[in-house]
Amino acid sequence: MKTKATLLITALFLGIQFTNAQAADCATQLSLFATSAKNKQYDAAKPHYETLVKDCPSYSLATYQYGVRMYKHFLDKSTEANKKQNAENLIAAHQAKLKYFENDPKVDKGDVLADIAQVMYDNKLGTTEEQYAAFDKAWTTDKASFKSPKGLLTYFSLLIDLQEAGKKDLQEVFDKYDEVITKIEKENDELAVKVTPLIEKQDNQESLNRSEKISLKNGEIYLKNYSVVAGSINGKFGKIADCENLIPLYQGQFEEKKTDSNWLKSAAGRLSGKDCTDDPLFKKLVEALHTNEPSADSAFYLGRLEEQAGNMTKALKYYNESAELQTDPTKRAKVYYRLAESAKAKGSYSTARSFYNKALQNKPSLGVAYLKIADMYAKSVNNCGGTSFEKRSVYWLAADMASKAGRVDPSIKSNADQAAAAYRGRAPQKSDIFSANMAGKTVNIGCWIGSSVKVPNL
């Protein structure tokens, strides 16, 4: 018995020694690999990576984080002869990360799967169907972390290619468009919420710390990229989702779907969004929707119909009703924006600004609302302020609003920047500030604007 016990203890001891030795060897290999990878000495790093993958595949997430960087470098430097192999190695590194560290909070499944799909597409690996399936896997597995603007564009573009080849139907394209555009709008709004306070700090001549500067820079880059991607997706979608295609599609489905509220909402929304509201089908859809399920959407569309008929009083009644009922912030913003436009057209600037601000509260990336407020400020110069200097100071407020418009919505940045520059050109210049002895002082703006502006220092 003593002999057996001794043998068991010895085996356990040797096993522990082996495990400790193996862990030490893994740690050494990781250290050698990471040091070379950090210094971008990837040729020297590669043998250590291969050893880690073979002998210590689940030792550390860092193995695959650096491995991905390494193979991205190799792929960027590839010749035609080794491009495919480097692409496959990069995909393998991503896949291993998911295999061994799927539940690690630092691993975003949707992001990793979208990267794999993008590598397949960029390097012509697999068929169009396989590439689309790879993106779709990322989308259905973890949509929340699928945030790559390039990936979202490629995903939708592949679907368009498959539809044009007769391998996907038009309705699937419409459904996916709604999902992808909604995703982009959500990301834009979240980014706008983060960058708007930082933009306001800059406008107030407050300094940003290093972290805030990085956050603002990255936020504005992503806002711009999402804006470009949304434009490209809308361009691709617009070629097939026009009134000529939409009306016969929905007309053919109407009798079967006229009691399906979700379908009615989607169809009416699509026709409204593409300005196909003159066709009698739009009225049929709206009336059926309001009969089946009176809602914010149906009230909004009824407002559209009344507005088209010239009945603005009824239209505004429906729009207000829609805003009160609406639970979707983006749709609520659309209603408030339309109410703001109506008030602005009547010259009710204070009311209009209130509605524009409500639209911005619901959709912070709605830069055009800032641009409209800037326009109202500029048109009120002669009515706000006592002295000429005070009146012209209103242009600084207008310029700040226009500048903010372009920063939260890069799709209108060019026009917004031009407007801001024009407003600043009309504001008091250095000689005016010097003559009035107003450098660094605050000007209070009266009338409906009710705000103040700090005069620039000379």
Secondary structure, DSSP 8 states (H G I E B T S, - for coil): -HHHHHHHHHHHHHHHHHHHHHHHHHHHHHHHHHHHHHTT-HHHHHHHHHHHHHH-TTS-HHHHHHHHHHHHHHHHT--TTTHHHHHHHHHHHHHHHHHHHTT-TT--HHHHHHHHHHHHHHTT-S-HHHHHHHHHHHHHH-GGG---HHHHHHHHHHHHHHHHTTSS-HHHHHHHHHHHHHHHHHHHHHHHHHHHHHHHHHHTT----HHHHHHHHHHHHHHHHHHHHHHHHHHHHHTTSSHHHHHHHHHHHHHHHTT-HHHHHHHHHHHHHTT-TTSHHHHHHHHHHHHH---HHHHHHHHHHHHHTT-HHHHHHHHHHHHHH---HHHHHHHHHHHHHHHHHTT-HHHHHHHHHHHHHH-TT-HHHHHHHHHHHHHTGGGS-SSHHHHHHHHHHHHHHHHHHHHH-GGGHHHHHHHHHHHHHHS--HHHHHHHT-TT-EEEE-TTT-EEEE----
